[in-house]
Amino acid sequence: MHYKHPITTAALTATLLAVSPVSATGPGNATAHIVVADASDPVNTPAAAITAPATTDSLVARILDRVDRLYRSSTSHSRFEMLIVNPNWERRLVMEIWTRGMNETFIRIEAPKKDAGIATLRRGAEMWNFFPKIDKIMKVPPSMMMGSWMGSDFSNDDLVKESTLIDDYVARPAAAPEGAPPDRHYLELLPKEHTATVWGRILLAVRDDDLLPVAETYFDEKGRAMRRIDFSEVRDFGGRLMPATMKLVPLHKEGHSTVIRYLEAHFDLELEVDTFGLRNLRKRR
């Protein structure tokens, strides 16, 4: 068994490096061509650039790094809205999110008014929530990282990216599902032994022209598809092309879905020194 917690996720997918078909010359030795523009900036590598040979292993590592970093950079500041839908009600949230690297995240809700000021901070493996109505900071235990964030279908881990594909999953090229569109590349992700997850595997689909993410499908350990994230509305955010909208549908809960839509996003900017400090949780903006 791979899991320790009731629910877990992989990080939201991102722009990938363009690849040519891999030669089946044996595990770890197959050769491919990857698009390389600036090896120090895997996210902003353009779709048309110099090609260079690479092993399957190095190619997959680059893809996973891109997957983990699309909505992040050295620093980032974004605004997005979240629409939570179930058979009984709908709820819309607007929030700001700041990130630094892969290990620090700060989220503050702006709207609706009754939820304004609720904040989430993650530093490394630690996470806290602040609830202004009761003026209390509460630390989130590791067992709750995979639980629902603000009643949505996204988990705490989804929102703050406590897990990363490159550290927690082994990836390999996968065959297209029956009836799938022809203009797709697929990767199968299998959890490593140390990964706390209920997912038996994740199937990642990207467009073959620019390799932007299209969908992630999550399967349980019995091979049943349990949830799907669809990516759409590709937009340019400050020179970075990425899907502005993500829709998560739990396939075992009819009528449930959560949509995240980025309104603006800025990368590689200078942030206030106390952005990821506990005192910032209580700050009013």
C-alpha positions as CSV (number, residue, x, y, z in Angstrom):
1,M,0.0,0.0,0.0
2,H,1.2,3.5,-0.8
3,Y,-1.0,5.6,1.3
4,K,-1.0,7.1,4.8
5,H,-3.6,9.8,4.4
6,P,-7.2,9.5,3.1
7,I,-6.7,11.8,0.1
8,T,-3.7,13.0,-1.8
9,T,-2.9,14.7,-5.2
10,A,-0.1,15.4,-7.6
11,A,0.8,19.0,-8.3
12,L,-1.1,20.9,-10.9
13,T,0.4,20.3,-14.4
14,A,2.3,22.9,-16.4
15,T,3.9,23.6,-19.7
16,L,6.2,20.8,-20.9
17,L,9.3,20.5,-23.1
18,A,8.5,19.5,-26.6
19,V,9.7,16.0,-27.5
20,S,9.9,13.8,-30.5
21,P,8.9,10.1,-30.3
22,V,11.2,8.0,-28.1
23,S,13.1,5.2,-29.6
24,A,12.4,1.9,-27.8
25,T,16.0,0.9,-27.2
26,G,15.5,-0.2,-23.6
27,P,14.6,1.4,-20.2
28,G,16.8,4.4,-19.4
29,N,18.6,4.2,-22.7
30,A,16.0,5.3,-25.2
31,T,16.9,8.5,-27.1
32,A,14.7,11.4,-27.9
33,H,15.0,15.1,-28.8
34,I,14.0,17.7,-26.4
35,V,13.5,21.4,-27.0
36,V,16.2,23.4,-25.2
37,A,16.4,27.2,-25.1
38,D,17.7,27.9,-21.6
39,A,18.4,25.0,-19.3
40,S,18.2,27.3,-16.3
41,D,14.7,28.3,-17.1
42,P,12.7,25.1,-17.9
43,V,9.3,26.8,-17.7
44,N,9.8,29.6,-20.3
45,T,11.5,27.4,-22.9
46,P,9.7,28.2,-26.1
47,A,7.9,25.7,-28.3
48,A,10.4,26.1,-31.1
49,A,14.1,26.1,-30.1
50,I,17.3,24.2,-30.6
51,T,17.0,20.4,-30.3
52,A,19.4,18.3,-28.3
53,P,19.6,14.5,-27.7
54,A,18.6,13.2,-24.3
55,T,18.0,9.9,-22.6
56,T,14.5,8.9,-21.7
57,D,15.4,9.4,-18.0
58,S,16.6,13.0,-18.4
59,L,13.7,13.8,-20.7
60,V,11.2,12.6,-18.1
61,A,13.0,14.5,-15.3
62,R,12.7,17.7,-17.4
63,I,9.0,17.1,-18.0
64,L,8.3,16.6,-14.3
65,D,10.2,19.7,-13.4
66,R,8.1,21.7,-15.9
67,V,4.9,20.1,-14.5
68,D,5.8,21.2,-11.0
69,R,6.9,24.7,-11.9
70,L,4.3,26.1,-14.4
71,Y,2.4,28.2,-11.9
72,R,5.5,29.0,-9.9
73,S,9.0,30.5,-10.4
74,S,11.6,31.9,-8.2
75,T,8.7,34.1,-6.9
76,S,5.2,34.7,-8.1
77,H,2.1,36.7,-7.2
78,S,-1.3,35.8,-8.7
79,R,-5.0,36.4,-8.3
80,F,-7.6,33.7,-9.1
81,E,-11.2,32.9,-8.6
82,M,-12.5,29.5,-7.4
83,L,-16.0,28.2,-8.2
84,I,-17.2,25.3,-6.0
85,V,-20.3,23.4,-7.2
86,N,-22.2,20.6,-5.7
87,P,-25.9,19.5,-6.0
88,N,-26.9,21.7,-3.1
89,W,-25.1,25.0,-3.5
90,E,-22.5,27.0,-5.4
91,R,-19.7,29.1,-3.9
92,R,-17.3,31.6,-5.4
93,L,-14.1,32.7,-3.8
94,V,-11.5,35.3,-5.0
95,M,-8.0,35.1,-3.6
96,E,-4.4,36.2,-3.9
97,I,-1.5,33.7,-3.8
98,W,2.2,34.4,-3.4
99,T,4.9,31.7,-3.8
100,R,8.7,31.5,-3.5
101,G,10.4,28.5,-5.0
102,M,8.7,25.2,-4.4
103,N,8.5,25.3,-0.6
104,E,6.7,28.6,0.4
105,T,3.1,29.6,-0.4
106,F,0.8,32.2,1.1
107,I,-2.9,32.5,0.2
108,R,-5.4,35.2,1.3
109,I,-9.1,35.2,0.4
110,E,-10.5,38.6,-0.8
111,A,-14.1,37.7,-1.4
112,P,-16.8,37.0,-0.5
113,K,-16.9,39.4,2.4
114,K,-17.7,36.8,5.0
115,D,-14.6,34.9,4.2
116,A,-12.3,37.8,3.5
117,G,-9.0,37.7,5.4
118,I,-8.9,33.9,5.8
119,A,-5.3,33.0,5.0
120,T,-3.1,29.9,4.5
121,L,0.7,29.8,4.9
122,R,2.9,26.9,4.0
123,R,6.7,26.7,4.7
124,G,8.3,23.5,3.9
125,A,6.3,20.6,5.4
126,E,4.4,23.0,7.8
127,M,1.1,24.7,7.1
128,W,-1.1,27.1,9.0
129,N,-4.6,28.6,8.5
130,F,-5.8,31.9,10.0
131,F,-9.5,32.6,10.7
132,P,-10.1,36.3,11.3
133,K,-13.6,35.8,12.8
134,I,-12.1,34.0,15.8
135,D,-8.7,35.7,15.4
136,K,-6.9,32.3,15.6
137,I,-4.0,30.7,13.8
138,M,-4.3,26.9,13.5
139,K,-1.5,24.6,12.4
140,V,-2.6,22.0,9.9
141,P,-1.3,18.5,10.9
142,P,0.3,16.3,8.2
143,S,-2.8,14.0,8.2
144,M,-5.0,16.9,7.0
145,M,-2.8,18.0,4.1
146,M,-4.8,15.8,1.8
147,G,-8.1,17.0,3.1
148,S,-10.5,19.5,1.4
149,W,-9.4,23.2,1.2
150,M,-12.3,25.5,2.0
151,G,-14.9,22.9,1.1
152,S,-13.6,22.5,-2.5
153,D,-12.6,19.4,-4.4
154,F,-9.0,20.6,-4.2
155,S,-7.0,19.5,-1.2
156,N,-4.7,21.5,1.0
157,D,-1.8,19.9,-0.9
158,D,-3.2,21.0,-4.3
159,L,-3.3,24.6,-3.2
160,V,0.1,24.8,-1.5
161,K,1.9,22.1,-3.5
162,E,3.4,20.2,-0.5
163,S,4.1,17.3,-2.9
164,T,5.9,17.4,-6.2
165,L,5.8,15.0,-9.1
166,I,9.6,14.9,-9.5
167,D,10.1,13.8,-5.9
168,D,7.0,11.6,-5.3
169,Y,6.4,9.9,-8.7
170,V,8.1,7.8,-11.3
171,A,7.0,8.7,-14.8
172,R,7.2,6.9,-18.1
173,P,5.7,7.4,-21.6
174,A,2.3,5.9,-21.9
175,A,0.1,4.8,-24.8
176,A,-2.9,6.9,-25.7
177,P,-6.2,5.7,-24.3
178,E,-8.6,4.1,-26.8
179,G,-10.4,6.8,-28.8
180,A,-8.1,9.6,-27.5
181,P,-7.4,12.6,-29.9
182,P,-4.3,12.0,-32.0
183,D,-2.7,15.3,-31.1
184,R,-1.6,14.3,-27.5
185,H,1.4,13.0,-25.6
186,Y,0.8,10.9,-22.5
187,L,2.8,10.1,-19.4
188,E,2.0,7.6,-16.7
189,L,3.0,8.5,-13.2
190,L,3.5,5.8,-10.5
191,P,4.0,6.7,-6.8
192,K,7.4,6.0,-5.3
193,E,7.6,3.7,-2.3
194,H,7.8,6.6,0.2
195,T,4.9,8.6,-1.3
196,A,1.8,8.9,0.9
197,T,-1.0,8.5,-1.6
198,V,-4.1,6.6,-2.4
199,W,-3.5,6.9,-6.2
200,G,-2.3,3.8,-8.0
201,R,-1.3,5.9,-11.0
202,I,-1.9,9.3,-12.7
203,L,-2.3,9.7,-16.5
204,L,-1.0,13.1,-17.8
205,A,-2.0,14.3,-21.2
206,V,-0.4,17.3,-23.1
207,R,-0.9,18.9,-26.5
208,D,1.7,17.7,-29.0
209,D,2.2,21.1,-30.7
210,D,3.2,23.2,-27.7
211,L,2.9,20.5,-24.9
212,L,0.6,22.5,-22.7
213,P,-1.3,20.4,-20.2
214,V,-4.7,19.1,-21.3
215,A,-5.8,16.7,-18.5
216,E,-4.7,14.7,-15.5
217,T,-6.7,11.5,-14.6
218,Y,-6.2,9.9,-11.2
219,F,-6.7,6.2,-10.7
220,D,-7.0,4.3,-7.4
221,E,-5.0,1.2,-6.6
222,K,-7.7,-1.0,-8.3
223,G,-7.3,0.9,-11.5
224,R,-10.6,2.9,-11.3
225,A,-10.6,6.4,-12.6
226,M,-11.5,8.6,-9.5
227,R,-11.0,12.2,-10.6
228,R,-9.9,14.3,-13.5
229,I,-8.5,17.8,-13.9
230,D,-9.0,19.5,-17.3
231,F,-6.9,22.5,-18.4
232,S,-8.2,25.2,-20.8
233,E,-8.2,28.9,-21.8
234,V,-4.5,29.1,-22.6
235,R,-3.4,32.7,-22.1
236,D,-0.2,34.7,-21.9
237,F,0.7,35.9,-18.4
238,G,3.7,38.3,-18.6
239,G,5.3,36.3,-21.3
240,R,4.4,32.9,-19.8
241,L,1.9,30.8,-21.8
242,M,-0.2,28.7,-19.5
243,P,-3.8,27.4,-19.0
244,A,-5.8,30.0,-17.1
245,T,-8.5,27.5,-16.1
246,M,-8.4,24.2,-14.3
247,K,-11.6,22.2,-13.7
248,L,-11.5,19.3,-11.2
249,V,-14.3,16.8,-11.4
250,P,-14.4,13.9,-8.8
251,L,-15.7,11.1,-11.0
252,H,-17.4,9.3,-8.0
253,K,-19.4,12.3,-6.8
254,E,-22.1,13.3,-9.3
255,G,-22.7,17.0,-9.6
256,H,-19.5,18.0,-7.9
257,S,-16.8,20.2,-9.5
258,T,-14.3,22.9,-8.6
259,V,-13.0,25.4,-11.2
260,I,-9.9,27.6,-10.7
261,R,-9.5,30.5,-13.1
262,Y,-6.4,32.7,-13.0
263,L,-7.2,36.4,-13.3
264,E,-3.6,37.7,-13.3
265,A,-0.2,36.2,-12.7
266,H,3.2,37.8,-12.2
267,F,6.6,35.9,-12.0
268,D,10.1,36.6,-10.7
269,L,9.2,39.8,-8.8
270,E,10.5,41.1,-5.5
271,L,8.2,40.2,-2.6
272,E,8.0,41.9,0.9
273,V,10.4,40.3,3.3
274,D,7.6,39.1,5.7
275,T,5.4,37.6,3.0
276,F,6.0,34.0,4.3
277,G,6.1,34.9,8.0
278,L,3.4,33.9,10.5
279,R,2.7,37.5,11.4
280,N,1.5,38.0,7.8
281,L,-1.4,35.7,8.4
282,R,-3.1,38.4,10.6
283,K,-2.2,41.4,8.3
284,R,-5.1,43.2,6.7
285,R,-4.8,44.4,3.1
